[in-house]
Amino acid sequence: MDNINQLAPLVRIAFHDLANYNPPTGGPHGCIASPPVSLFNQNSGLTSHLHQLLQYLDNTTTMVFPLGDVLSMAGKVAVEMAYPCIQIRWRYGRSPCKMGELPLAPVHITSSQQLDPFLNRYGLTRIEMAVLIAGTHGLKNAKSIHGVFGYGDGVAWIRDTLGLEWKLQSSAGVIWYNSWNGFDNLIRLPSDMMFFPRVLRTRPIDYPFLDIELGLKELGKNPPSFYADFERVFAKMLEIGVANDSMVELIEEKRVGICLNGIVQVKEDNTTLTENEQPVVSTTSPIPNSSQTNFSLIFYLCLFYLI
């Protein structure tokens, strides 16, 4: 089954699982599967995708894995399928969710003053958060061509946001921005557009976000730099609230290929493609050993779920 529409929800689940992180408690331990975290407004629409993934795992394996590890791995696999040039470093060893912990619900953020306490809590910088949003929201562009995923493009997301005219829309108390690029009807959330004060011509100017807009503009001109930053920041995000010395890295073989526009342009014999040949994408593969076989299985189950 071609589950291209599952990519963005799985990444969103992996990110939103840490929504209740309030040092030293909370974090991405699989708490998003249960109330009250699952009932946060920001998690609306994710329950069916989460249950579908868990049902698939129940039907395909009798092994039991920490839910936080499963959701984190699913996010990693989804990103790597949308961006075949990216390889997310990943470690396992997340503890189970403790339902006795009081969740800290996210707040609606549209300014640097509102964003900075959130970033301090999560240990992210402003530009790291902006790159995360661009890369994950760029998953909307992902396609499956000849059974091969790819074409997720945070760079195009940045360029479209900078280069198009955006109109404020609202309905039933919900606001968003809308534009047209000649092919698709595009949508941006207020939390997307806050990083682009010159595009919105906001007054007074939120100068910290003006610096972010200029930084994103430079990354939009340099795709390899964007992909490298997104790969690093997404790996960092997956360990917010759980990183510790007891976690074990999943050892994976490195890809060989030339990345053009986010696609691995490489043939099975590792020679580059000619102009008329179709791209062959070599997916990341864990190298199993006696201590990692079970978590290699998680990788392959998530991979098979999406294809």
TORPADO-849982 format. One line per 2 residues: number of its first residue (from 1); their letters; for each residue x, y, z of C-alpha. Coordinates in nm, 3 decimals, padded with zeros to 5 digits, always signed. Layout:
BEGIN
NUM	a	X,Y,Z  ... $
This chain:
BEGIN
1	md	+00.000,+00.000,+00.000  +00.129,+00.346,-00.089 $
3	ni	+00.106,+00.535,+00.242  +00.250,+00.864,+00.119 $
5	nq	-00.014,+01.054,+00.318  +00.116,+00.899,+00.640 $
7	la	+00.455,+01.071,+00.623  +00.354,+01.408,+00.767 $
9	pl	+00.130,+01.267,+01.046  +00.403,+01.028,+01.165 $
11	vr	+00.657,+01.310,+01.183  +00.404,+01.526,+01.364 $
13	ia	+00.337,+01.246,+01.614  +00.710,+01.207,+01.684 $
15	fh	+00.746,+01.582,+01.745  +00.424,+01.632,+01.940 $
17	dl	+00.499,+01.337,+02.170  +00.732,+01.569,+02.361 $
19	an	+00.468,+01.842,+02.398  +00.436,+01.775,+02.772 $
21	yn	+00.810,+01.810,+02.835  +00.860,+02.032,+03.138 $
23	pp	+01.206,+01.965,+03.286  +01.267,+01.740,+03.462 $
25	tg	+00.943,+01.555,+03.384  +00.752,+01.461,+03.071 $
27	gp	+00.903,+01.413,+02.729  +00.860,+01.181,+02.431 $
29	hg	+00.784,+00.853,+02.606  +00.470,+00.765,+02.410 $
31	ci	+00.242,+00.981,+02.626  +00.071,+01.113,+02.311 $
33	as	-00.116,+00.781,+02.286  -00.323,+00.856,+02.598 $
35	pp	-00.521,+01.144,+02.752  -00.462,+01.416,+02.846 $
37	vs	-00.172,+01.460,+02.598  -00.369,+01.304,+02.312 $
39	lf	-00.644,+01.562,+02.373  -00.427,+01.869,+02.326 $
41	nq	-00.570,+02.085,+02.048  -00.237,+02.069,+01.866 $
43	ns	-00.275,+01.689,+01.846  -00.612,+01.702,+01.676 $
45	gl	-00.637,+01.450,+01.392  -00.339,+01.240,+01.500 $
47	ts	-00.521,+00.970,+01.697  -00.638,+00.772,+01.394 $
49	hl	-00.287,+00.773,+01.241  -00.136,+00.664,+01.571 $
51	hq	-00.385,+00.381,+01.619  -00.336,+00.267,+01.260 $
53	ll	+00.041,+00.238,+01.311  +00.005,+00.055,+01.643 $
55	qy	-00.254,-00.184,+01.495  -00.015,-00.262,+01.212 $
57	ld	+00.263,-00.343,+01.459  +00.029,-00.561,+01.665 $
59	nt	-00.065,-00.755,+01.352  +00.292,-00.806,+01.230 $
61	tt	+00.497,-00.882,+01.542  +00.447,-01.031,+01.887 $
63	mv	+00.741,-00.835,+02.026  +00.677,-00.543,+02.259 $
65	fp	+00.879,-00.222,+02.218  +00.882,+00.099,+02.426 $
67	lg	+00.616,+00.317,+02.267  +00.839,+00.625,+02.277 $
69	dv	+01.102,+00.439,+02.074  +00.842,+00.319,+01.821 $
71	ls	+00.699,+00.667,+01.760  +01.047,+00.821,+01.741 $
73	ma	+01.161,+00.558,+01.490  +00.846,+00.608,+01.282 $
75	gk	+00.926,+00.980,+01.260  +01.285,+00.904,+01.157 $
77	va	+01.176,+00.662,+00.883  +00.912,+00.905,+00.752 $
79	ve	+01.167,+01.189,+00.725  +01.423,+00.967,+00.553 $
81	ma	+01.165,+00.849,+00.300  +01.061,+01.205,+00.218 $
83	yp	+01.424,+01.324,+00.212  +01.631,+01.030,+00.080 $
85	ci	+01.954,+01.230,+00.117  +01.903,+01.258,+00.493 $
87	qi	+02.009,+00.997,+00.748  +01.885,+01.064,+01.101 $
89	rw	+02.110,+00.949,+01.385  +01.888,+00.751,+01.622 $
91	ry	+01.925,+00.596,+01.967  +01.690,+00.368,+02.161 $
93	gr	+01.622,+00.328,+02.530  +01.327,+00.558,+02.609 $
95	sp	+01.144,+00.480,+02.931  +00.766,+00.425,+02.942 $
97	ck	+00.527,+00.715,+02.985  +00.443,+00.794,+03.347 $
99	mg	+00.081,+00.899,+03.349  +00.123,+01.057,+03.691 $
101	el	+00.327,+01.339,+03.537  +00.132,+01.660,+03.491 $
103	pl	+00.124,+01.753,+03.122  +00.221,+02.099,+03.010 $
105	ap	-00.004,+02.192,+02.720  +00.148,+02.389,+02.430 $
107	vh	+00.048,+02.753,+02.389  -00.042,+02.945,+02.075 $
109	it	+00.285,+03.112,+01.969  +00.311,+03.404,+01.726 $
111	ss	+00.593,+03.620,+01.866  +00.953,+03.582,+01.980 $
113	qq	+00.853,+03.673,+02.335  +00.614,+03.377,+02.339 $
115	ld	+00.855,+03.146,+02.156  +01.169,+03.200,+02.365 $
117	pf	+01.041,+03.035,+02.690  +00.931,+02.737,+02.479 $
119	ln	+01.275,+02.715,+02.316  +01.452,+02.744,+02.651 $
121	ry	+01.246,+02.454,+02.782  +01.329,+02.238,+02.481 $
123	gl	+01.691,+02.346,+02.441  +01.642,+02.468,+02.083 $
125	tr	+01.755,+02.791,+01.919  +01.525,+03.011,+01.710 $
127	ie	+01.688,+02.909,+01.383  +01.674,+02.540,+01.480 $
129	ma	+01.300,+02.570,+01.539  +01.254,+02.749,+01.207 $
131	vl	+01.451,+02.478,+01.022  +01.242,+02.209,+01.194 $
133	ia	+00.921,+02.376,+01.079  +01.045,+02.426,+00.724 $
135	gt	+01.167,+02.069,+00.692  +00.867,+01.898,+00.847 $
137	hg	+00.609,+02.117,+00.677  +00.798,+02.063,+00.352 $
139	lk	+00.685,+01.700,+00.379  +00.359,+01.818,+00.225 $
141	na	+00.545,+01.819,-00.108  +00.655,+01.457,-00.077 $
143	ks	+00.553,+01.227,-00.362  +00.582,+00.863,-00.457 $
145	ih	+00.718,+00.819,-00.809  +00.751,+00.465,-00.951 $
147	gv	+00.706,+00.333,-00.596  +00.995,+00.545,-00.464 $
149	fg	+00.935,+00.817,-00.208  +01.114,+01.148,-00.213 $
151	yg	+01.078,+01.510,-00.315  +01.002,+01.635,+00.035 $
153	dg	+01.133,+01.987,+00.010  +01.179,+02.231,+00.294 $
155	va	+01.383,+02.444,+00.055  +01.080,+02.493,-00.172 $
157	wi	+00.873,+02.564,+00.140  +01.114,+02.846,+00.231 $
159	rd	+01.128,+02.984,-00.123  +00.750,+02.981,-00.165 $
161	tl	+00.700,+03.150,+00.171  +00.948,+03.424,+00.081 $
163	gl	+00.842,+03.473,-00.279  +00.461,+03.464,-00.278 $
165	ew	+00.187,+03.697,-00.163  -00.002,+03.560,+00.136 $
167	kl	-00.361,+03.644,+00.232  -00.497,+03.610,+00.582 $
169	qs	-00.795,+03.374,+00.602  -01.021,+03.279,+00.892 $
171	sa	-01.310,+03.046,+00.963  -01.476,+02.942,+01.290 $
173	gv	-01.206,+03.113,+01.491  -00.920,+02.946,+01.302 $
175	iw	-00.679,+03.167,+01.106  -00.425,+03.077,+00.837 $
177	yn	-00.250,+03.224,+00.535  -00.325,+03.125,+00.178 $
179	sw	-00.138,+03.163,-00.153  -00.112,+03.014,-00.504 $
181	ng	+00.215,+02.920,-00.674  +00.068,+02.848,-01.016 $
183	fd	+00.021,+02.477,-00.943  -00.104,+02.433,-00.588 $
185	nl	-00.311,+02.611,-00.328  -00.067,+02.669,-00.041 $
187	ir	-00.137,+02.715,+00.328  +00.080,+02.851,+00.607 $
189	lp	-00.003,+02.864,+00.977  +00.053,+03.175,+01.189 $
191	sd	+00.332,+02.981,+01.362  +00.495,+02.938,+01.018 $
193	mm	+00.461,+03.298,+00.911  +00.590,+03.447,+01.236 $
195	ff	+00.941,+03.373,+01.107  +00.879,+03.596,+00.803 $
197	pr	+00.800,+03.949,+00.933  +00.910,+04.119,+00.609 $
199	vl	+00.681,+03.893,+00.405  +00.386,+03.983,+00.626 $
201	rt	+00.499,+04.345,+00.660  +00.424,+04.323,+01.031 $
203	rp	+00.449,+04.634,+01.244  +00.622,+04.673,+01.476 $
205	id	+00.892,+04.445,+01.334  +00.984,+04.149,+01.554 $
207	yp	+01.359,+04.191,+01.503  +01.463,+03.847,+01.639 $
209	fl	+01.239,+03.693,+01.372  +01.382,+03.926,+01.109 $
211	di	+01.720,+03.762,+01.171  +01.556,+03.420,+01.132 $
213	el	+01.395,+03.524,+00.803  +01.735,+03.629,+00.667 $
215	gl	+01.889,+03.301,+00.786  +01.615,+03.096,+00.618 $
217	ke	+01.660,+03.296,+00.299  +02.028,+03.195,+00.287 $
219	lg	+01.939,+02.829,+00.351  +01.686,+02.849,+00.069 $
221	kn	+01.972,+02.939,-00.162  +02.186,+02.648,-00.044 $
223	pp	+01.993,+02.317,-00.033  +02.286,+02.102,+00.091 $
225	sf	+02.325,+02.332,+00.393  +01.952,+02.314,+00.462 $
227	ya	+01.945,+01.933,+00.442  +02.246,+01.907,+00.674 $
229	df	+02.089,+02.144,+00.929  +01.752,+01.970,+00.914 $
231	er	+01.914,+01.626,+00.959  +02.102,+01.747,+01.267 $
233	vf	+01.811,+01.934,+01.426  +01.558,+01.657,+01.369 $
235	ak	+01.791,+01.407,+01.539  +01.831,+01.652,+01.828 $
237	ml	+01.454,+01.697,+01.853  +01.395,+01.321,+01.882 $
239	ei	+01.604,+01.313,+02.201  +01.466,+01.617,+02.382 $
241	gv	+01.372,+01.505,+02.732  +01.509,+01.152,+02.693 $
243	an	+01.879,+01.183,+02.603  +02.100,+01.003,+02.853 $
245	ds	+02.413,+00.789,+02.865  +02.211,+00.465,+02.883 $
247	mv	+02.064,+00.512,+02.534  +02.217,+00.297,+02.259 $
249	el	+02.281,+00.415,+01.905  +02.140,+00.212,+01.618 $
251	ie	+02.438,+00.146,+01.391  +02.349,+00.198,+01.025 $
253	ek	+02.540,+00.165,+00.702  +02.606,+00.490,+00.521 $
255	rv	+02.450,+00.573,+00.188  +02.659,+00.613,-00.122 $
257	gi	+02.520,+00.854,-00.378  +02.499,+01.203,-00.515 $
259	cl	+02.214,+01.416,-00.384  +02.041,+01.645,-00.630 $
261	ng	+01.726,+01.829,-00.523  +01.685,+01.597,-00.229 $
263	iv	+01.697,+01.278,-00.437  +01.972,+01.017,-00.428 $
265	qv	+02.090,+00.998,-00.788  +02.264,+00.661,-00.782 $
267	ke	+02.232,+00.326,-00.961  +02.260,-00.015,-00.799 $
269	dn	+02.629,-00.031,-00.898  +02.681,+00.310,-00.729 $
271	tt	+02.740,+00.492,-01.058  +02.549,+00.811,-01.119 $
273	lt	+02.241,+00.828,-01.335  +02.236,+00.954,-01.690 $
275	en	+01.986,+01.224,-01.783  +01.729,+00.975,-01.918 $
277	eq	+01.741,+00.723,-01.632  +01.497,+00.705,-01.342 $
279	pv	+01.631,+00.767,-00.991  +01.693,+00.460,-00.778 $
281	vs	+01.672,+00.549,-00.409  +01.880,+00.341,-00.170 $
283	tt	+01.707,+00.351,+00.170  +01.899,+00.356,+00.496 $
285	sp	+01.954,+00.006,+00.636  +02.036,-00.078,+00.998 $
287	ip	+02.329,-00.315,+01.046  +02.188,-00.578,+01.284 $
289	ns	+02.393,-00.735,+01.560  +02.300,-00.936,+01.866 $
291	sq	+02.214,-00.629,+02.075  +02.033,-00.434,+01.803 $
293	tn	+01.827,-00.690,+01.611  +01.502,-00.596,+01.783 $
295	fs	+01.537,-00.226,+01.703  +01.639,-00.302,+01.346 $
297	li	+01.303,-00.479,+01.330  +01.127,-00.156,+01.434 $
299	fy	+01.299,+00.020,+01.145  +01.186,-00.235,+00.889 $
301	lc	+00.831,-00.256,+01.025  +00.795,+00.124,+00.998 $
303	lf	+00.947,+00.111,+00.650  +00.709,-00.163,+00.532 $
305	yl	+00.416,+00.020,+00.689  +00.484,+00.323,+00.472 $
307	i	+00.541,+00.134,+00.146 $
